[in-house]
Amino acid sequence: MEQLEKAIATIKEKMPELELRESEPMSEHCSFKLGGPVRAFAVPKDIWEFSKLEFILHMHSVAPLMIGKGTNMIIPDEGLEICVISTEKLNRIRLGEDGVTIHAEAGVSLASLAAFAKQNSLSGLEFASGIPGSVGGALLMNAGAYGGEMKDVTDSVVVYYLPEQALTEVAGKDCEFSYRHSAFENISCAILSAVFRLTPGVPEEIGAKMNEMNEKRRASQPLDMPSAGSAFKRPEGGYAAALIDEAGLKGFTVGGAMISTKHAGFAVNAGGASYDDVVELLDKVRRTVYEKSGITLTPEIRIYPKGMVLVDDWKQRRSGIMDQMAKSSQEKAEAQE
């Protein structure tokens, strides 16, 4: 992709201190432990470096793929000609002046966020302590567990709105959170930080609740095997794991990909799984469950297609808007004659 190559050249020239890796294998950044190389993998050290990086990509009509911990995604084994931006260094966290809010950047792990809340005697994030993701990804999909969700504690979110190349703060009530969804999934933006509003609590009680939840997780989930968490979203009126189990698919394998024998809601890498193995496994599970129950399961794992390219078409959109404005102006002038 010519524009991507030009963008990379400009980044090297204008941002020599940026951590930029080329042909970076995504198997090292995805919890499923699979995925080929991406053309460029950038790790900005702060929001300002991110902004400069994004502006260069924008001016070259290249859209980035943002990732945090890579805990719910798979990339083709052949790799992709795209630029990935990792939030791993956007990991600053602090207590708000009011004593009941926490300000955290997108790359902060949920485990660290929950631990920080406990250290400051704040309750509300216990459910997040065992979720293997980061703040950005958790907000994007409204992650949750054991009755708690990100929407319950989110006061506001700061995003980088790509079309305008501007930072914008969105109130929690305007994020349109629902089950495993937020408005950010439908907007061209990058989540950079958030403010969480919690309630005062007793550290010992908070810790006991976290330990109880994490013990349940260890007892019921295949945490000893590479996976991307829950493979499917919960359908209305039921549970994906129960439907998969009832369909007799526990332990079902395709190549190195397998439906966990410990928890049917998890697809795991049993050893040497390929991208195609996982895609075929999930497809066969969906088909079988539908044949048995009439219920269609929706993948919770983000499956990026082979040959995918990411384009920022702002120039075309601007041209279209300008053409429409010129046409409208001409029509008004003709109507007045």
C-alpha positions as CSV (number, residue, x, y, z in Angstrom):
1,M,0.0,0.0,0.0
2,E,1.7,3.1,-1.3
3,Q,0.2,5.5,1.2
4,L,1.2,3.4,4.1
5,E,4.8,3.3,2.9
6,K,4.8,7.0,2.6
7,A,3.4,7.4,6.1
8,I,6.0,5.1,7.6
9,A,8.8,7.1,5.8
10,T,7.4,10.4,7.2
11,I,7.0,8.9,10.7
12,K,10.7,7.9,10.7
13,E,11.7,11.3,9.6
14,K,9.5,13.4,11.8
15,M,9.3,11.1,14.9
16,P,12.7,9.4,15.3
17,E,12.2,8.8,19.0
18,L,8.9,6.9,18.5
19,E,9.1,3.2,19.1
20,L,8.3,1.8,15.7
21,R,8.6,-1.8,14.7
22,E,8.3,-3.1,11.2
23,S,7.0,-6.6,10.3
24,E,6.0,-7.2,13.9
25,P,4.4,-10.6,14.5
26,M,1.0,-10.2,16.1
27,S,1.3,-13.6,17.8
28,E,3.4,-11.8,20.4
29,H,0.6,-9.3,21.1
30,C,-2.6,-11.4,21.0
31,S,-3.7,-13.7,23.9
32,F,-4.6,-16.4,21.4
33,K,-0.9,-16.6,20.5
34,L,-1.4,-16.5,16.8
35,G,-1.2,-13.9,14.0
36,G,1.3,-13.0,11.4
37,P,3.3,-9.7,10.9
38,V,1.8,-6.3,10.5
39,R,3.6,-3.7,8.4
40,A,4.1,-1.3,11.2
41,F,3.6,-1.5,15.0
42,A,3.9,1.8,16.8
43,V,4.0,2.4,20.6
44,P,3.6,6.0,21.5
45,K,4.8,7.0,25.0
46,D,2.1,9.5,25.7
47,I,-1.1,11.1,24.3
48,W,0.8,13.9,22.7
49,E,3.1,11.5,20.8
50,F,0.0,9.5,19.8
51,S,-1.6,12.7,18.5
52,K,1.4,13.5,16.3
53,L,1.5,10.0,15.0
54,E,-2.2,9.9,14.2
55,F,-2.0,13.2,12.4
56,I,0.8,11.9,10.1
57,L,-1.2,8.8,9.3
58,H,-4.3,10.9,8.7
59,M,-2.5,13.2,6.3
60,H,-1.5,10.1,4.3
61,S,-5.0,8.7,4.4
62,V,-4.1,5.8,6.6
63,A,-6.3,4.6,9.5
64,P,-4.6,2.7,12.4
65,L,-5.7,-0.4,14.2
66,M,-5.7,0.4,17.9
67,I,-4.9,-2.5,20.3
68,G,-4.5,-2.8,24.1
69,K,-3.8,-6.2,25.5
70,G,-5.0,-8.1,22.4
71,T,-7.3,-10.3,24.5
72,N,-10.3,-10.6,22.2
73,M,-8.9,-10.6,18.6
74,I,-7.2,-12.7,16.0
75,I,-5.1,-11.6,13.0
76,P,-4.5,-13.7,9.9
77,D,-1.4,-15.9,9.8
78,E,-0.3,-14.1,6.6
79,G,-0.3,-10.8,8.5
80,L,-1.7,-7.5,7.3
81,E,-0.4,-4.4,5.5
82,I,-1.6,-2.1,8.2
83,C,-0.3,0.2,11.0
84,V,-1.1,-1.0,14.5
85,I,-0.9,1.5,17.4
86,S,-0.4,-0.1,20.8
87,T,-1.6,1.6,24.0
88,E,0.8,-0.3,26.2
89,K,2.8,2.8,27.2
90,L,-0.4,4.9,27.8
91,N,-0.5,3.5,31.4
92,R,-0.8,6.5,33.7
93,I,-3.2,6.3,36.6
94,R,-4.0,8.7,39.4
95,L,-6.6,9.5,42.1
96,G,-8.9,12.4,41.4
97,E,-8.9,15.4,43.7
98,D,-12.4,14.4,45.0
99,G,-11.0,11.1,46.4
100,V,-13.7,9.0,44.7
101,T,-12.6,9.1,41.0
102,I,-9.8,7.5,39.2
103,H,-8.2,8.9,36.1
104,A,-6.7,6.1,33.9
105,E,-5.2,6.0,30.4
106,A,-6.3,3.4,27.8
107,G,-3.3,1.1,28.3
108,V,-3.9,0.6,32.1
109,S,-4.7,-3.1,32.7
110,L,-8.0,-3.8,34.4
111,A,-6.2,-5.8,37.0
112,S,-4.0,-2.7,37.8
113,L,-7.1,-0.4,37.8
114,A,-8.9,-2.7,40.2
115,A,-5.9,-3.0,42.5
116,F,-5.4,0.8,42.5
117,A,-9.0,1.3,43.5
118,K,-8.6,-1.2,46.4
119,Q,-5.4,0.6,47.5
120,N,-7.4,3.8,47.7
121,S,-10.3,2.2,49.5
122,L,-12.7,2.5,46.5
123,S,-15.3,0.0,45.6
124,G,-17.0,-0.7,42.3
125,L,-14.2,-2.3,40.2
126,E,-14.0,-5.6,41.9
127,F,-15.6,-7.4,38.9
128,A,-12.8,-6.1,36.6
129,S,-9.9,-7.5,38.7
130,G,-9.7,-10.7,36.7
131,I,-10.6,-9.5,33.2
132,P,-7.5,-9.8,31.1
133,G,-7.8,-6.6,29.1
134,S,-7.0,-2.9,29.3
135,V,-9.1,0.2,29.9
136,G,-9.5,1.1,26.2
137,G,-10.7,-2.2,25.0
138,A,-12.9,-2.7,28.1
139,L,-14.7,0.6,27.4
140,L,-15.0,-0.1,23.7
141,M,-16.9,-3.3,24.3
142,N,-18.4,-2.5,27.8
143,A,-16.6,-5.4,29.4
144,G,-18.1,-7.0,32.4
145,A,-18.2,-10.0,34.7
146,Y,-20.1,-11.3,37.7
147,G,-22.9,-8.7,37.5
148,G,-20.6,-5.7,36.9
149,E,-19.9,-3.7,33.7
150,M,-17.7,-0.8,32.7
151,K,-20.9,1.3,32.2
152,D,-21.6,1.1,36.0
153,V,-18.4,3.1,36.9
154,T,-17.6,5.2,33.9
155,D,-17.9,8.9,34.5
156,S,-16.4,10.2,31.3
157,V,-14.2,9.0,28.4
158,V,-11.6,11.0,26.4
159,V,-11.3,10.0,22.8
160,Y,-9.3,11.2,19.8
161,Y,-11.9,11.9,17.1
162,L,-10.2,10.9,13.9
163,P,-12.2,12.9,11.3
164,E,-11.5,16.2,13.2
165,Q,-8.1,15.2,14.6
166,A,-9.3,16.5,18.0
167,L,-9.5,15.3,21.6
168,T,-13.1,15.1,22.8
169,E,-14.5,14.2,26.3
170,V,-17.7,12.1,26.3
171,A,-19.9,11.9,29.4
172,G,-20.5,8.3,30.6
173,K,-24.3,8.7,30.0
174,D,-23.6,9.5,26.4
175,C,-21.4,6.5,25.6
176,E,-24.5,4.4,24.8
177,F,-23.3,1.4,26.8
178,S,-25.2,-1.8,26.4
179,Y,-24.3,-5.5,26.6
180,R,-20.8,-5.8,25.1
181,H,-21.2,-2.6,23.2
182,S,-20.5,1.1,23.3
183,A,-21.1,4.0,20.9
184,F,-17.3,4.0,20.2
185,E,-17.7,0.9,18.1
186,N,-19.6,2.9,15.5
187,I,-17.4,6.1,15.6
188,S,-14.0,6.7,14.0
189,C,-12.1,7.4,17.2
190,A,-9.5,6.1,19.6
191,I,-10.1,5.8,23.3
192,L,-7.2,7.4,25.2
193,S,-8.4,7.7,28.8
194,A,-11.3,7.7,31.2
195,V,-12.5,8.8,34.6
196,F,-14.2,6.2,36.8
197,R,-16.5,7.2,39.7
198,L,-16.5,4.8,42.6
199,T,-17.7,4.6,46.2
200,P,-15.7,4.5,49.4
201,G,-15.1,1.0,50.8
202,V,-13.0,-1.1,53.1
203,P,-9.9,-2.4,51.5
204,E,-10.1,-5.8,53.2
205,E,-13.7,-6.3,52.1
206,I,-12.9,-5.1,48.5
207,G,-10.0,-7.6,48.4
208,A,-12.1,-10.4,49.7
209,K,-14.7,-9.8,47.0
210,M,-12.0,-9.7,44.3
211,N,-10.4,-12.9,45.6
212,E,-13.8,-14.7,45.6
213,M,-14.5,-13.7,42.0
214,N,-11.1,-14.6,40.8
215,E,-11.3,-18.0,42.5
216,K,-14.5,-18.7,40.7
217,R,-12.8,-17.7,37.5
218,R,-9.8,-20.0,38.1
219,A,-12.1,-22.9,38.9
220,S,-14.3,-22.6,35.9
221,Q,-12.3,-21.1,33.1
222,P,-9.3,-22.5,31.1
223,L,-6.8,-19.8,32.2
224,D,-3.9,-22.1,31.6
225,M,-4.5,-22.1,27.8
226,P,-4.2,-19.4,25.2
227,S,-7.6,-18.0,24.3
228,A,-9.4,-14.8,23.5
229,G,-11.8,-15.0,26.4
230,S,-15.5,-15.8,25.8
231,A,-15.9,-16.9,22.1
232,F,-19.5,-15.8,21.8
233,K,-21.8,-13.1,23.1
234,R,-24.6,-14.1,25.4
235,P,-27.8,-14.6,23.3
236,E,-31.2,-13.4,24.5
237,G,-32.8,-15.9,26.8
238,G,-29.8,-18.2,27.3
239,Y,-26.0,-18.6,27.6
240,A,-23.6,-19.4,24.8
241,A,-21.7,-22.0,26.9
242,A,-24.8,-23.9,27.8
243,L,-26.0,-24.0,24.2
244,I,-22.6,-25.2,23.0
245,D,-22.4,-27.9,25.7
246,E,-26.0,-29.1,24.9
247,A,-24.9,-29.3,21.3
248,G,-22.2,-31.8,22.4
249,L,-19.4,-29.5,21.3
250,K,-17.3,-29.5,24.5
251,G,-13.8,-30.6,23.4
252,F,-14.6,-30.2,19.7
253,T,-11.5,-29.4,17.7
254,V,-10.4,-28.1,14.3
255,G,-6.7,-28.4,13.9
256,G,-5.1,-26.8,17.0
257,A,-8.2,-24.9,18.0
258,M,-10.6,-26.4,20.5
259,I,-13.7,-25.7,22.5
260,S,-12.5,-25.9,26.1
261,T,-13.4,-29.0,28.0
262,K,-13.5,-26.9,31.1
263,H,-15.8,-24.1,29.9
264,A,-17.7,-24.5,26.6
265,G,-17.9,-20.7,26.2
266,F,-14.1,-20.6,25.5
267,A,-12.3,-21.4,22.3
268,V,-8.6,-22.2,23.1
269,N,-5.3,-22.7,21.3
270,A,-4.6,-26.3,22.2
271,G,-1.3,-26.2,20.4
272,G,-0.3,-24.8,17.0
273,A,-3.7,-23.4,16.2
274,S,-3.9,-21.3,13.0
275,Y,-6.2,-18.4,12.1
276,D,-8.1,-20.7,9.7
277,D,-8.5,-23.3,12.5
278,V,-10.2,-20.7,14.8
279,V,-12.4,-19.3,12.1
280,E,-13.6,-22.8,11.0
281,L,-14.1,-23.9,14.6
282,L,-16.3,-20.9,15.4
283,D,-18.2,-21.3,12.2
284,K,-19.0,-24.9,12.8
285,V,-20.0,-24.2,16.4
286,R,-22.4,-21.5,15.2
287,R,-23.9,-23.8,12.6
288,T,-24.3,-26.7,14.9
289,V,-25.9,-24.6,17.7
290,Y,-28.3,-23.1,15.3
291,E,-29.3,-26.6,13.9
292,K,-29.8,-27.8,17.5
293,S,-31.5,-24.8,19.1
294,G,-32.5,-22.3,16.4
295,I,-30.4,-19.7,18.1
296,T,-27.7,-17.8,16.3
297,L,-24.5,-17.1,18.3
298,T,-22.6,-13.9,17.6
299,P,-18.8,-14.0,18.0
300,E,-17.3,-11.9,20.8
301,I,-13.9,-12.4,19.4
302,R,-12.9,-9.7,16.8
303,I,-11.8,-11.6,13.7
304,Y,-9.9,-9.4,11.3
305,P,-10.2,-10.6,7.7
306,K,-7.4,-11.6,5.4
307,G,-6.2,-8.8,3.1
308,M,-7.7,-6.1,5.3
309,V,-6.5,-2.5,4.7
310,L,-7.5,0.5,6.8
311,V,-8.1,3.7,4.9
312,D,-8.8,7.2,6.3
313,D,-10.9,8.6,3.4
314,W,-11.2,12.1,4.8
315,K,-10.0,13.7,1.5
316,Q,-12.7,12.0,-0.5
317,R,-15.3,12.9,2.2
318,R,-14.2,16.5,2.2
319,S,-14.3,16.6,-1.6
320,G,-17.8,15.2,-1.5
321,I,-19.0,17.8,1.0
322,M,-17.4,20.6,-0.9
323,D,-19.1,19.4,-4.2
324,Q,-22.4,19.2,-2.4
325,M,-22.0,22.7,-1.0
326,A,-21.1,24.1,-4.5
327,K,-24.0,22.3,-6.1
328,S,-26.4,23.7,-3.4
329,S,-25.0,27.2,-3.8
330,Q,-25.4,27.0,-7.6
331,E,-29.0,25.8,-7.4
332,K,-29.9,28.6,-5.0
333,A,-28.3,31.1,-7.4
334,E,-30.2,29.7,-10.4
335,A,-33.5,29.8,-8.4
336,Q,-33.0,33.5,-7.7
337,E,-32.4,34.4,-11.4
